[in-house]
Amino acid sequence: MAKHWADFQYEIYLNGMAGAVPRLPTDLTRLEELAEHRLGAGPVGYVAGSAGDGSTARANRAALDRHRIVPRLLRDVRERDLTVEVLGRTLPAPLALAPVGVLSIVHPDAESAAARAAAAQGVPYILSSASSTPMEEIAEVMGDAERWFQLYWAKDREVTRSFLTRARATGFSVLVVTLDTPMLGWRPRDLERAYLPFLHGVGTANYFSDPAFRAGLAKPVHEDPDAAVLHFVGMFGDPGKTWPDLAFLREHWDGPIVLKGVLHPDDARLAADAGMDGVVVSNHGGRQVAGCVGAADALPGVAEAVGDRLTVLFDSGVRTGDDIFKALALGARAVLVGRPYVYGLALDGRTGVEHVVRSLLAEFDLTLALSGHRTPATVDGNCLTAAPA
């Protein structure tokens, strides 16, 4: 029998009979405000901040809110199965933890806590290239749990090649290549505090531990950390990359490759033509281009263009279980959630991340059932209507 994620609510109610209530809100939209009070201005601005005046982050929410779910009644939804097949993997639900870098700025257990939480709940954890923890340590804490590696595509081919070799050797099964960050967007919350963790050697663990990266240094990292930071800054992004360069990744990675940051149907078609396996419809949570299209507004066009050729995933703006439902109805196979789990980590470590995952999937399970569905497979555009203007 498939797991009923919705049972989390009964666990909460039963615990309440003994006087225990959840340590964190079950309305996950409240987590950001709590984190604002708990974290320093620099870290919370780095996580919560967006490009420009935040218009794209607002557009992401508006794009999801423009759709309303239309429930169907008198359907047998006693037994539900949220299992989905994604990139040749069987996942217990259509959810993965999105790659978010420098997690040590919000909690000392950093990526390890998030990875343990994902493994405990059976959802994939996507480790950022810009993590505070080397990929080998994350592999160790996750055992044989599903883990994917997110690549920031460096200028230095040897460093990129080394990252791919290390990731495969340590059991990362899917490569997620972020294409929308060849350079940092204009982020006022960071700029106003001159706050960029990388310049302090935070979020550079995969680089500073990499043999190809270290080969480019005159002195070991610990002897001249400033030179190591400058070397990192000089190679981190590459605005010169073009579509033919994808052949290099395909040559050096024998598993699925997913391109993250796709918003235009023609780019999705180019990804398919280049032999990629999937795309993530995403605008980096509004962190890169102000005035950008809301990710959920871009999703149907991409899904229609390549849904029969590629696995279409979605992120940017997901905060609730009904957001997951809407994303699936708009054409996604699964969603990635980012900021909410980071706030959960900041507030309560690994337990906080698990709370976020369980709350999201409990609400999604209930939304699915109460809308007349037993599996994600039957969720499509007919389940939605446009919100009144």
C-alpha positions in Angstrom: 0.0 0.0 0.0 1.3 3.4 -1.0 2.2 5.9 1.8 -0.5 8.4 2.6 1.4 11.6 3.2 -1.9 13.2 4.4 -1.6 11.1 7.6 0.9 13.7 8.9 -2.1 15.8 9.9 -3.5 13.1 12.1 0.0 12.6 13.6 -0.1 16.3 14.5 -3.6 16.1 16.0 -2.7 13.0 18.0 0.4 14.6 19.4 -1.8 17.5 20.4 -3.7 15.3 22.7 -0.5 15.0 24.7 0.0 18.8 24.7 2.5 18.9 21.8 2.0 21.3 18.9 4.3 21.7 15.8 7.5 23.7 16.4 7.1 25.3 13.0 4.0 26.6 11.2 2.1 24.3 9.0 1.2 27.3 6.8 4.6 27.3 5.1 4.1 30.8 3.8 4.8 32.1 7.3 8.3 30.6 7.5 10.0 33.6 5.7 8.8 36.1 8.2 10.0 33.9 11.1 13.4 33.4 9.4 13.7 37.2 9.0 13.6 37.5 12.8 15.9 34.6 13.4 18.7 35.2 10.9 21.1 38.1 10.4 20.3 40.7 7.8 23.0 39.4 5.4 21.9 35.7 5.3 18.2 36.3 5.2 18.6 38.9 2.4 20.7 36.5 0.5 18.1 33.7 0.7 14.9 35.8 0.4 16.2 38.5 -1.9 15.4 38.8 -5.6 16.6 40.7 -8.6 15.7 44.3 -8.9 12.7 45.4 -7.0 11.4 41.8 -6.6 9.0 42.0 -9.5 9.8 38.5 -10.8 9.4 36.8 -7.5 6.0 38.5 -7.3 5.2 37.4 -10.8 6.0 33.8 -9.9 3.3 33.9 -7.1 0.8 35.8 -9.3 1.3 33.2 -12.1 0.3 30.4 -9.8 -2.5 32.4 -8.1 -4.1 33.1 -11.5 -5.1 29.4 -11.6 -7.9 27.9 -9.5 -8.4 24.2 -8.9 -11.8 22.8 -9.8 -12.5 19.7 -7.6 -14.5 16.7 -8.9 -16.7 14.8 -6.5 -17.8 11.2 -5.7 -14.7 9.6 -6.9 -13.0 6.8 -4.9 -9.9 8.4 -3.4 -9.5 6.1 -0.4 -6.2 4.7 -1.7 -3.8 7.2 -3.3 -0.3 6.7 -4.7 1.8 9.8 -5.2 4.6 7.8 -6.8 6.0 9.2 -10.1 8.6 8.1 -12.6 11.1 10.9 -13.3 14.2 10.5 -15.4 14.1 6.7 -15.0 13.8 6.9 -11.2 10.8 6.0 -9.1 10.1 8.8 -6.6 7.6 8.6 -3.7 6.1 11.9 -4.7 6.6 14.6 -7.4 9.0 16.6 -5.3 12.7 17.2 -5.0 14.7 19.7 -2.9 16.1 22.3 -5.2 19.8 23.2 -5.3 20.5 26.1 -2.9 24.1 27.1 -2.2 25.9 28.3 0.9 23.5 26.8 3.4 26.0 27.2 6.2 24.9 30.9 6.4 21.5 29.8 7.8 22.5 26.7 9.9 25.7 25.1 11.0 24.6 21.7 9.8 24.1 23.2 6.4 23.7 20.9 3.4 24.2 17.8 5.4 21.1 18.4 7.4 19.0 19.1 4.3 20.4 16.0 2.6 19.6 13.8 5.6 16.1 15.2 5.7 15.6 14.4 2.0 16.9 10.9 2.4 14.7 10.3 5.4 11.6 11.3 3.4 12.8 9.6 0.2 12.8 12.7 -2.0 15.8 13.6 -4.1 18.3 16.1 -2.8 19.9 18.3 -5.4 23.3 19.5 -4.2 24.5 22.9 -5.4 28.0 23.3 -6.8 28.1 26.3 -4.5 27.5 24.3 -1.4 29.3 24.8 2.0 30.0 21.1 2.1 32.0 18.9 -0.3 29.9 16.5 -2.4 31.8 13.5 -0.9 30.5 14.4 2.6 26.9 14.7 1.3 27.2 11.3 -0.4 28.4 9.8 2.9 25.5 11.1 4.9 23.0 10.1 2.3 24.1 6.5 1.8 22.3 5.1 -1.2 19.5 7.7 -1.2 18.6 9.5 -4.4 20.8 12.5 -5.0 21.4 14.8 -8.0 24.2 17.2 -8.6 23.7 20.8 -9.8 26.4 22.3 -11.9 27.4 25.9 -12.2 29.3 25.5 -15.5 32.8 27.0 -14.8 35.0 28.6 -17.4 37.7 26.0 -16.6 37.0 22.8 -18.5 39.2 20.8 -16.2 37.4 21.9 -13.1 34.0 21.0 -14.8 35.4 17.7 -15.9 36.6 17.0 -12.3 33.3 18.0 -10.8 31.5 15.5 -13.1 33.9 12.7 -12.3 33.6 13.3 -8.6 29.8 13.5 -8.7 29.5 10.2 -10.6 32.0 8.5 -8.4 30.0 9.5 -5.3 26.6 8.3 -6.5 25.0 11.4 -7.8 22.7 10.1 -10.5 21.3 13.2 -12.4 23.1 16.3 -13.6 21.2 19.5 -13.2 22.9 22.3 -15.2 21.9 25.8 -14.2 22.0 28.0 -17.3 20.4 31.2 -16.1 23.4 32.3 -13.9 26.4 32.9 -16.2 26.8 36.0 -14.0 25.0 37.3 -10.9 21.8 39.3 -11.4 21.3 42.8 -9.8 20.3 41.9 -6.2 19.8 45.0 -4.1 19.4 43.3 -0.8 22.9 41.8 -1.1 24.4 44.9 -2.7 23.1 47.2 0.0 25.0 45.2 2.6 27.9 44.3 0.2 27.1 40.7 1.2 28.4 37.9 -1.0 29.4 34.8 1.0 31.7 33.5 -1.7 34.2 36.4 -1.2 34.7 35.0 2.3 35.3 31.5 1.1 31.7 30.3 2.0 30.0 28.2 -0.6 33.3 27.2 -2.2 33.8 23.8 -0.6 33.4 21.8 -3.8 36.0 24.1 -5.5 38.5 24.3 -2.7 38.5 20.5 -2.4 38.8 19.9 -6.1 42.2 18.7 -7.4 41.8 20.5 -10.8 40.9 23.8 -9.0 43.8 23.5 -6.6 46.2 22.8 -9.5 45.5 26.3 -10.7 46.7 27.9 -7.5 50.3 29.0 -6.7 49.8 28.1 -3.0 47.5 25.7 -1.1 44.1 27.2 -0.2 44.9 27.5 3.5 48.1 29.4 2.8 46.5 32.0 0.5 42.7 31.9 0.9 42.3 35.3 -0.8 44.1 34.0 -4.0 41.8 30.9 -3.9 38.7 33.2 -3.7 39.9 35.3 -6.6 40.6 32.1 -8.7 37.0 31.0 -7.9 35.5 34.3 -8.8 37.4 34.3 -12.1 36.0 30.9 -13.2 32.6 30.6 -11.6 30.4 31.8 -14.5 30.9 31.8 -18.2 28.7 34.1 -20.3 30.4 32.8 -23.4 28.8 29.4 -23.4 26.5 28.4 -26.3 24.3 25.4 -27.2 27.1 23.5 -29.0 29.0 23.5 -25.7 26.5 21.0 -24.3 28.3 18.3 -26.2 31.1 18.5 -23.6 28.7 17.7 -20.8 27.1 14.9 -22.7 30.6 13.4 -23.4 31.6 13.5 -19.7 28.3 12.5 -18.0 26.6 9.2 -18.8 23.4 9.8 -16.8 20.4 12.1 -17.3 21.2 15.7 -17.9 18.6 18.4 -17.1 18.9 22.1 -18.0 17.6 24.5 -15.4 16.4 27.9 -16.2 14.4 27.2 -19.4 11.5 29.6 -20.0 11.2 29.8 -23.8 9.7 26.9 -25.8 12.4 27.3 -28.5 15.2 26.9 -25.9 13.4 23.7 -24.7 13.4 22.4 -28.3 17.2 23.2 -28.5 17.7 21.2 -25.3 15.9 18.2 -26.8 17.9 18.6 -30.0 21.1 18.6 -28.0 20.3 15.2 -26.5 19.3 16.5 -23.0 16.9 14.5 -20.9 14.9 17.2 -19.2 14.4 20.9 -18.4 13.5 22.8 -15.3 11.1 25.6 -16.1 12.6 28.2 -13.7 13.6 31.8 -13.4 15.9 31.1 -10.4 13.2 32.1 -8.0 13.2 35.6 -9.3 16.9 36.1 -8.4 18.3 36.8 -11.9 16.2 38.9 -14.2 13.8 41.6 -12.8 10.7 42.0 -14.9 10.9 38.4 -16.1 8.0 36.2 -17.0 6.5 34.2 -14.1 7.7 30.6 -14.3 4.2 29.1 -14.1 3.2 31.4 -17.1 6.1 29.9 -19.1 5.4 26.3 -18.0 2.5 25.3 -20.4 4.3 26.5 -23.5 7.5 24.6 -22.6 5.5 21.5 -21.7 3.5 21.6 -25.0 6.7 22.1 -27.0 8.8 19.2 -25.5 6.7 17.3 -23.1 6.8 14.3 -25.4 10.6 14.4 -25.7 11.9 15.6 -22.4 11.0 15.4 -18.7 9.6 18.8 -17.7 10.3 19.9 -14.1 9.3 23.2 -12.5 10.4 25.6 -9.8 10.1 29.2 -8.8 7.3 30.2 -6.5 6.3 26.8 -5.0 5.1 27.4 -1.4 2.2 25.0 -0.8 0.7 21.7 -1.7 -1.8 23.3 -4.1 1.1 24.9 -5.9 2.5 21.4 -6.6 -1.0 20.4 -7.9 -1.2 23.4 -10.2 2.3 22.9 -11.6 1.5 19.3 -12.5 -1.7 20.5 -14.1 0.2 23.0 -16.2 2.5 20.3 -17.5 5.3 19.6 -15.0 6.3 16.0 -14.1 7.6 17.1 -10.7 8.5 20.3 -8.8 11.6 21.5 -7.0 11.1 23.5 -3.8 13.8 25.9 -2.6 13.3 28.7 -0.1 10.7 27.0 2.1 13.1 24.2 3.1 15.9 26.7 3.6 13.7 28.6 6.0 12.9 25.3 7.7 16.6 24.5 8.0 17.3 28.0 9.4 14.6 27.6 12.1 15.0 24.0 13.1 17.8 22.2 11.3 17.2 18.8 9.8 13.9 18.5 11.6 12.7 21.8 10.1 13.5 20.5 6.6 11.6 17.3 7.2 8.7 19.4 8.6 8.6 21.4 5.3 8.7 18.3 3.1 6.0 16.4 5.1 3.8 19.5 5.3 4.0 20.2 1.5 3.3 16.6 0.6 0.5 16.2 3.2 -1.2 19.2 1.7 -0.6 18.0 -1.8 -2.0 14.6 -1.0 -5.1 16.1 0.5 -5.5 18.6 -2.4 -5.2 15.6 -4.8 -7.8 13.5 -3.0 -10.2 16.4 -2.4 -10.0 17.3 -6.0 -11.0 13.8 -7.0 -7.6 12.2 -7.9 -5.8 9.2 -6.7 -2.5 9.7 -8.5 -0.6 12.6 -10.1 -1.0 11.0 -13.5 -4.6 12.2 -13.8 -3.9 15.8 -13.0 -4.0 18.0 -16.2 -5.1 21.3 -17.5 -8.8 20.3 -17.2 -8.4 20.5 -13.4 -7.8 24.3 -13.5 -9.8 27.4 -14.3 -8.6 31.0 -14.6 -9.1 33.1 -11.5 -11.6 36.0 -11.9 -9.9 39.1 -13.1 
